[in-house]
Every structure is written in C-alpha cells, then in structure tokens.
Amino acid sequence: MNEILAIESSCDETAVATLTKNGQVGLSRVISQIDMHEVFGGVLPEAAARRHLEALPYLLQGVTRPDLVCVTAGPGLLPALLTGVSVALGLSHGWGIPLLGVNHVVAHVAAASLEQDIHLPVLGLVVSGGHTSFYFIERWSEPKLIGWTYDDAAGECLDKVGRALGMKYPAGPAIDKLALDISDRIALPLPLKNESSFNFSFSGLKTAALRHKDDTSPEILAASLMDAVVAHLMDRVDRVMADYHYPLVVGGGVSASSYLRNRFLSKYGNNVLFPSPKRSTDNAEMIAAYGRLLLDEGVKPSACVSPDPNMERGWC
C-alpha cells in the first residue's frame, strides 16, 4: 500500500488525512464543531452527523485515488460513525480500492507511532471526553481491553463540572490552565481506592466536586477537580504497572492537558510516551497510522465495514 486515505467522524471533529508508504503525513485537515455544540453543552449526535456530511466533501477536495481507505468504524456516536463509514464505502467502491475500518480509541495509542518508535508490547491509556480505557497491546491487531470506566469518562466529568461552574464547552482546556496556575486545593476523594481492578469511575468524583460549588471559588474547585482526576488516573496506572512491566502510551483529548503530562512525566519519566498535543485530540492521522500498523501485521482489508458504536475489536 503506497498511500492511505483516512476519515475520522466518531464525534464532533470531521477529519481527513493521507499517509504515504514511508509513514509521512501528506495532507491533514480537521473541522471542529465546538461552536455548534457549545450551545447544548455537549455533542448532539444528529447535528454532528449533519455537519460531518457537509464537511467531508470540502475536506476531500483535491484528494487523488489512494491505495486504501481507512475509516473510523467505532466506538463513537452512531449517526456520526454512519456518515463517515458511508462516505468511505462510496469512495472505496467508486475508486475500486479496499476499505479498512479501525477502532478509534486504539488509534489514539497508535498516534504516537507517527512521531516515535513504539516497540510492542505496550500499555495504552486513552483519556478523552467519551472514553477512559486501558489496553494491553502485544499486537496492534489484537488489543486487549484490561480497564474501562464504570460510568463517566474523565473528559465527561471535567465538562459536566465545568458547565455547572459556568465554563464554555469543552471545559477541559480552561480547567487545565487553572490547575497549572492555582496552587490552592480542596480535598476530593480518590475513586475506587479499595478496588484492585484496573477500572475507573468519575461519576462520584463529579458529585463530590459539585457539593463544594457553593462554598469554594470556581477556580479552586476546577483546579482541585483536575488534580483529583489525574490522581485517579495515576492510581490506576500504578496498579496496572505492578502487573504489566511495559512502557505506557497515553492518548486521547484529555491527555493533551499540560497538567496531566507534567504529573505523568514527573512520576514515570521515560516509561511514559505521548503523541504531540495536536495528535492527541481526534484526527484522521491517527486513523491512517493505525491502519498502516495493521497492514504491517498482515491484516487484510475488505469492502465490508459497518459502524459499531460499542466496537471492541481493533479493526473490521
């Protein structure tokens, strides 16, 4: 495969990218929908799908026939996934080229391979608005999910509290800045501190933070929440690393947080890797990168891809 065209439309970013045989990104285009969903305080799936359908023809302008189309097949919002997969199927059939559906969440881990050598096995931690998941990856084609959130994702927790504090959606970047700038903290609980699993829970942390809404300044409360979210993530990382002695790759939109990165790098040093912040949020470069890694392992593309909002496999 000389060139891969990738399409990402799992949530509220529409993205297209190309990747050459030697791993160089050709074009990379992203259109965000934050301005539209800010009104709702979160992503409205049907509106997101309509915006994807409007944006993809524009993003695909000037794209020439590649050798493979990679598309996010899941997890994500079904209407949004359906739009991207439908466009990818049309391009695949129209150009007469194969199609590969990939797992959007695992692709967040694969994004780091665009900038540094990733030697398997690795642990993958994805921290985003919709997902907080732990993977053990011995083969890219067979990622093993070893931890997940029981309720809210980390980014969802930050956004919900941020909204209650009057912050714009998404609240994560503003909360990250407050955590860096403000040293004052209030004590918030450590979720699942007596549970030995690798799973997460942020719903109780959200509730605990909101109990202090009327007796703590919004800035200190937000900074304290970010501190508590990172503490919970690191507590789970410590538990995983006690059993799996491999490097940790951290991806997803929340992992673009400077506060989170500083804390992780301070504790884990060279044993933790991140994609660059711009490749940590949703983008099509990571979809192409994961597709390339799957091809390298001998995965055979097909023309049969269906959107799956609860996708667990690495590819389809």
Helices and strands as residue ranges (DSSP letters): E 3-8, E 13-20, E 25-32, H 34-37, H 45-59, E 68-74, H 78-95, E 99-103, H 104-110, G 111-114, E 122-127, E 132-137, E 144-148, H 154-164, H 172-181, H 203-210, H 218-243, E 248-251, G 253-256, H 258-268, G 269-271, E 272-273, H 277-280, H 285-296
